[in-house]
Amino acid sequence: AFPPPPPAKATYAMPAVMPRTVRSAIARGPATPSRGMAQPAYAVAGTPEHFLEARGIDAPTAARERVEIRQVPQGILPAALLAAILPVGIAGLLSWLKPPRKSAPLAPLPPVSMSYGDHWGMAAMQTATPTWSMAATTGLKEITIGEVALKISVEATGAEAFAGPTLVYMVTQEDAKALPLPDAQKEEFEGKDGQVATAYDLEGFNASRVLLVGLGEKEKMTARTFRVAATTVVKELKARKMTAAGVAVPDVELDDGLSAAGLVAQHAILSDYFYDYGIMDDDRCLHVQDLTLLTSTPAATVDEYVTLATSTCITRDLLNTRADIATTDWMADKALELCAKFPSIETRVVDMEEIKAKGMNLIRAVGGGAAHEPKIVYMHYKGDPDSDKTMGVVGKGLVFDCGGLNLKPTGSIENMHMDKGGACSVLGLMHALAATGVRANVVGVVALAENAIGKDACKPHEILKSYKGLTVQNMNTDAEGRLVLADAMTYLQKEYTIDTMFTVATLTGAILVSLGHYAAGMFTDDDSTAAALTAASIPADERVWRMPTYSEFSDQLKGTMCDVHSMGNNRFAGSCTAAAFLAKFAEEGVGYTHLDIAGVAGDLMGADDRPWAVKGATGWGPNILYHYIKNERAA
């Protein structure tokens, strides 16, 4: 529940900088829209005499000019100020410049009740007891994380025998020739990749309506063929306002052991997804609700793909949620809610009290200016109790990054609710591992903070002592993610016995310059890890590209008045120097890999090459890490 509102504090109002005659006229004027209501409120402790002294007005001057001081409640809304200022025209300005006249003292305004969030100094009138219901506080729909609208079922039934009203029939060019289509329609539909046609009362089929989707030549079919075909199915059904259908998927062998039916299920869910919590028009919120896959593929195989799709949707939901809702507390709560569903996951939350007690000064400094304190959530998935090997995955969770005192400009700040992409990926991964029961041990970490401007905000070039003991000069407050990760990494290695550690973060804009939105930057000194991640990227369809880890990048970070600078000494190779900084916090004997996902976490540049990656968060991360752990770490 919200804490009780603070009591209204009387403060004295007076323009901060204004000619004295005008100032005194405003102070004495009647409470009209043109006089006396446009003064900003200043919190000055003590009596009116103290207020005058603070403003540089001595008592004789105040008496001579008959300055009056009214009490006003703290936190008057900017709307009230604007309402007072806008009506002031030339006549009002001239009236201020007339010789002052004495008026009766103004009665104090009644105090107002302050609502939670008054740290901005712009408290709203509290008319009802607030709750944590997102629908109640924002006017939007209730946010449910990872609730997939589209349900997938499997039937070992041939396309011809399907009894539902609508059948989607995926056909190759070779199979299309045998379809009993009218001659005119045969000329229009040849089964080429991407072709679509509708046939009614097709001979030999029980379904009254058959939607034909072409797959192209059988020999040229790849995993992408079925990913795109699934997206086409969802698009065509929505265009016809159909919410259910049977989908006949051909039984074919694909490279890398992938299942065609599984890919159709997974990418139907991904392409049906959209973040609709702010859309009030129900007509725009149409989802396909039920697809029955007609295939000989075992249901258990398809279920794994459905779980991975759900994990991706969890990541998308979390990342798309804006910072007014997705605070550090909210994100921590969602992590605990997710883990509570699985007995195989043990959780631990490091709050601000422990952060201070442990000396985790890097994450403390980043979150110092924010209203919501930093937190770190550790989630220990024990999928293989018999193994002594444990892997750690640390995700950057900046719920919003304004840049701090090195403020981001317009054009760069708007999408910074998506700076928690690494943390959201880790939460999606934990769901995938626990839901499928992969036999491996993994500690997932979400390091949560908000980089904001406030009285305790970290200043550029402050020297901070990290939890590891290294002193760090914060070269730029907008390079905050590496600081948050560093302390979280140290805690992970001190409290858990791990042999391998990954960090996942929307860390640098420099990686976008290098790779665009087509691949994540992979930084590791271990060739086998690089090869295994590259291999895992293929079935996951989440590409990585190995970046250099030259010693020169680390050399650039050598401090002059501290152990290490947080950034390199020039603007070049920013993603490489950032990875080199993080590597300093990996202990000896712990294999370390960093993934910079700033270019792939959000669809900020369009995704025509990936039609199932809808607008907003892509959900990058859970799939590649799942396949890596399943292939390389599982028993």
C-alpha positions, 0 to 999 in steps of 0.5 A, spaced: 500 500 500 502 507 499 504 510 505 500 515 508 500 522 505 505 527 508 502 533 512 501 539 508 507 544 510 505 551 510 510 555 505 511 562 504 510 565 496 514 570 493 517 571 486 525 569 486 527 574 482 523 580 480 524 588 481 522 590 488 516 594 486 513 589 482 514 584 487 511 588 493 505 589 488 504 582 487 505 580 494 499 586 496 495 585 491 488 581 491 487 574 490 485 575 483 487 571 477 492 577 475 495 578 482 497 574 487 496 567 484 502 566 480 508 566 485 512 560 485 512 556 492 518 556 496 520 552 502 523 556 507 523 554 514 521 559 520 517 565 520 515 570 515 521 574 518 526 569 516 523 568 509 524 576 508 531 575 510 532 569 505 530 574 500 534 579 502 529 584 504 530 587 511 524 589 516 524 597 514 524 596 507 518 591 508 514 596 512 515 602 508 513 598 502 508 594 505 510 587 503 505 582 505 506 575 505 501 569 504 501 562 506 500 557 501 500 550 501 506 546 498 506 543 491 500 547 488 499 544 481 503 547 475 496 547 472 494 552 477 500 556 476 498 556 468 491 558 469 493 564 473 499 566 468 495 565 462 489 570 463 495 576 464 495 581 458 497 587 457 492 590 462 494 586 468 502 588 467 500 595 467 496 594 473 502 591 476 506 597 475 501 602 478 503 605 485 502 600 490 496 600 494 494 597 501 489 592 501 487 587 507 491 581 508 489 575 505 487 569 509 491 563 508 489 558 503 486 551 506 491 546 506 491 540 501 492 533 502 498 530 498 498 524 494 504 519 494 509 521 489 510 528 491 517 528 491 516 532 484 513 538 488 507 537 484 502 533 488 495 532 486 489 533 490 488 526 493 480 524 492 481 517 494 485 512 497 490 509 492 491 502 490 497 498 487 492 496 481 495 498 475 488 499 472 486 504 478 492 508 478 493 509 470 487 508 467 489 502 463 488 495 462 490 490 468 497 488 466 498 481 466 506 478 464 506 473 459 499 471 458 499 469 451 492 469 448 493 464 443 493 457 445 496 451 441 493 444 441 496 438 437 492 433 433 495 427 429 489 428 424 490 429 416 488 435 413 482 432 409 479 429 416 479 436 420 472 437 422 473 445 423 470 450 419 476 453 417 483 449 415 489 453 414 493 448 409 501 449 408 503 446 401 509 446 397 509 447 390 509 440 388 503 438 393 499 444 390 499 441 383 495 435 386 490 440 389 483 439 386 482 447 385 478 450 379 483 451 373 482 459 374 484 458 381 490 453 379 493 459 375 493 464 381 495 459 386 502 455 385 504 454 392 510 459 391 513 461 397 508 467 400 502 465 396 495 465 399 489 463 396 482 461 399 478 455 397 471 453 399 468 446 399 474 443 396 473 436 394 476 431 399 476 436 405 471 436 411 472 444 412 468 448 408 473 454 408 481 452 406 486 457 406 492 455 402 499 458 404 504 457 399 511 454 402 515 454 395 519 448 393 520 443 398 528 442 397 529 450 398 525 450 405 528 452 411 526 454 418 525 461 416 520 458 411 516 456 417 517 462 421 514 466 415 509 462 414 506 462 421 506 469 421 502 469 414 497 465 417 496 469 423 496 475 419 491 472 414 486 470 420 486 477 423 484 480 416 478 475 416 477 476 423 477 469 424 480 467 431 480 459 430 483 454 425 486 448 424 493 448 421 496 442 417 503 442 417 507 438 413 512 433 416 519 435 413 526 434 416 529 441 417 537 442 419 539 443 426 534 438 428 528 443 428 521 441 428 517 445 423 510 444 427 514 447 433 516 453 429 509 454 426 507 454 434 512 458 436 512 464 431 504 464 431 504 466 438 510 471 437 506 474 431 500 474 434 503 478 440 502 486 441 502 490 447 495 492 448 495 495 455 494 502 452 489 500 447 482 502 449 479 500 442 477 492 442 477 492 435 484 493 435 485 488 440 483 482 436 487 476 437 487 469 434 485 465 440 486 457 438 490 454 433 490 446 432 496 443 429 495 437 424 501 434 425 505 427 427 510 431 431 509 429 438 505 434 443 511 434 447 516 437 442 511 442 440 510 444 447 517 446 448 517 451 442 510 454 446 514 455 452 520 458 449 514 463 445 511 464 452 518 466 455 519 471 449 512 474 451 514 475 458 521 479 456 517 483 451 511 485 456 516 487 462 520 491 457 514 494 454 512 496 460 513 504 461 517 506 467 511 510 471 509 503 472 515 498 472 519 501 477 525 497 481 520 495 486 515 493 481 520 489 477 522 486 483 515 484 485 514 481 478 521 477 478 518 474 485 512 472 482 515 469 476 519 464 481 514 463 486 511 458 480 517 454 480 519 450 487 526 449 483 528 456 484 530 460 490 530 467 490 534 473 494 533 480 494 538 485 496 535 492 498 538 498 499 539 497 506 544 491 504 546 495 498 549 500 503 551 495 509 555 491 503 558 497 500 555 496 494 557 504 492 556 503 484 549 501 484 547 506 490 550 511 486 546 510 480 540 510 483 541 515 488 537 521 485 531 516 484 525 516 488 525 508 487 531 505 491 535 500 487 534 493 488 538 486 486 534 480 485 538 473 485 534 467 482 537 460 483 535 455 479 537 448 481 535 444 475 541 439 477 542 438 484 547 432 483 552 437 479 557 442 482 557 446 476 553 453 476 552 458 471 551 466 473 547 470 468 546 478 470 541 482 467 542 490 467 535 493 469 535 500 468 528 501 469 529 508 466 535 512 464 535 519 463 542 519 463 543 522 470 546 529 470 549 528 463 542 528 461 540 525 455 537 529 449 531 529 446 531 523 441 535 519 445 531 519 452 524 517 449 525 510 449 529 509 455 524 505 459 527 499 454 534 500 458 532 494 462 532 489 456 538 485 460 534 484 466 527 482 462 531 477 458 534 474 464 527 473 467 524 470 460 530 465 461 528 463 468 521 461 466 524 457 460 529 453 464 524 452 470 518 450 465 521 445 461 526 442 467 532 443 463 538 439 468 542 445 469 544 450 475 543 457 473 543 463 478 539 469 474 540 476 477 536 482 475 540 488 477 535 494 478 536 501 478 533 508 475 538 513 473 535 520 475 536 527 477 535 528 484 539 531 490 543 525 491 544 524 484 551 522 482 556 527 479 561 526 473 568 524 476 566 522 483 570 516 485 566 511 488 569 504 491 566 498 488 563 492 492 569 488 489 574 494 492 576 497 486 575 505 486 572 507 480 571 514 477 565 515 474 567 519 467 559 520 465 553 519 469 550 516 462 555 510 462 551 507 468 549 500 466 556 498 467 556 500 474 550 497 476 552 490 473 559 491 476 556 490 484 551 485 482 557 481 479 561 481 485 555 479 490 554 473 485 561 471 485 561 472 493 555 469 495 554 463 490 559 458 487 559 459 479 564 457 474 561 461 468 558 468 468 554 472 463 552 479 463 546 481 458 545 488 457 543 494 453 549 497 454 552 502 449 549 505 443 556 504 440 554 497 438 548 499 434 554 503 430 557 496 429 552 491 428 545 495 427 539 491 430 541 485 426 546 482 431 548 482 439 555 484 440 559 478 444 565 479 448 569 473 450 576 470 451 574 463 450 573 460 443 569 454 445 564 459 449 564 463 442 563 457 438 557 454 442 553 461 443 554 462 435 551 455 434 545 456 439 544 462 435 541 458 429 535 455 432 534 461 437 534 465 431 538 470 435 544 472 432 551 474 435 557 477 432 564 476 436 567 483 438 574 484 439 577 484 447 584 487 446 588 488 452 588 495 449 581 496 451 583 495 458 589 499 458 584 505 456 581 504 463 587 505 467 585 511 472 589 517 474 586 518 481 583 512 482 584 504 480 579 505 474 576 509 469 568 507 468 570 509 460 575 509 455 579 516 454 576 517 447 569 516 444 572 510 439 570 503 441 565 504 446 562 497 446 569 494 447 571 499 453 565 497 456 566 490 456 573 491 458 570 494 464 566 489 466 571 484 465 575 487 471 569 484 475 570 477 473 574 473 478 580 469 476 577 462 474 570 464 472 569 464 465 566 471 463 562 473 457 558 479 455 552 480 450 551 487 448 544 487 446 542 495 445 541 494 438 537 488 438 532 488 444 527 493 441 525 494 434 527 501 434 529 501 426 524 497 423 524 489 422 522 488 415 527 482 415 523 479 421 516 480 421 514 476 427 518 481 431 512 486 432 513 493 434 516 494 441 520 490 445 523 484 441 524 479 447 531 477 444 535 473 449 531 467 452 532 463 446 539 463 445 541 463 452 536 457 453 539 453 447 546 454 450 545 452 457 541 446 454 546 444 449 552 446 453 551 446 461 545 440 461 546 433 464 
